[in-house]
Amino acid sequence: MPARLEALAALGGMDRDALHSQLAAAVHAIVHVSRGPDGRRVSEIALLRRDGAGRCGAVPVWRACDGIADTSEFQRLVAAGSLA
């Protein structure tokens, strides 16, 4: 997802560092919805985290195929009250 946003930002004249700064401030979670013959379903939930270089990356915390992907990040999400 961050790579797609980098491409859009570049078209608008925004550099990579500025985009990742804006992205980190505005987006906290990504919900991946898949389409299938029976309709749309949530297939993954990920949190955006910055690396040492300040770049954002998605850290999966839950996947429909195997449940909780990253226990520590999932617990932080629940503790913050983001899941009810």
N, C-alpha and C positions, 0 to 999 in steps of 0.2 A: 503494500500500500504506500509506504513512503516514497518508493521509486516513481510511482505514477504521479504523486503530488509534486515531486521534483520536476518532472517533465512539464506539468502544467505551470508551475511557478516560473520555470525558465522562459516559457512563452510570454509570460507577463513581465519579464525583466527582473524577477526576484532571484537573488543568489541562494545557493544551497544552505548556507549558515542562517540566513534570515528565515528561510522556509522552516527549517528544523526548530528554530526558536519559536516561531508562531505556532507550529504544530504541537510542540510540547506544552505550550500554554493553553491551547484550545481543545485538544483531543486527549482523552484519558483512556478510553476503551474503544475497541473495534468489535463489532458483532458481524460475523460472516454468515450470511444467509445463502443457502444452496437451494437450487430449484430441482425438483424431481417430478416424476409422473403423478405423485400424490400431493403436490403443492410445494410451498416453500417451508423450509425448516432452518432453525439455527444450527449451524454445524460447528462453529467455533467462537469462543470469546477470547480476545487477546487484550493486553494492556500495552500502552506505548511507554517505553523506557528509553532514556538517553544513555548512550555509551560514553566512554572517556573522551571522545572527540566531539561530543555534543550532538551526535546524530541520533535520530529516533529510530527505534526498531520495535517490532511487535513481539511480545512475549506471550505465547499461548497460555491461558490459565484453565481453560476447559475445552474439551472436544467431545462432540456427540459420539464418536466412535469408541472412545476409551475413558471418558469422564475427566476428572481433574488432571491437568497436564503439569502444572507447577504448583505444588501444595503451598509453598510459602507466599507466592503472589496471590493465590486464591484466598488464603487466610487474611491477607492485607486488604483485599477487596471486600470481603465480608465484614471485617472489623471496621472499615471505613463507612459501613452502612450503605454501600453501593448496591448490594444485593438484598432484596427483601422477599 
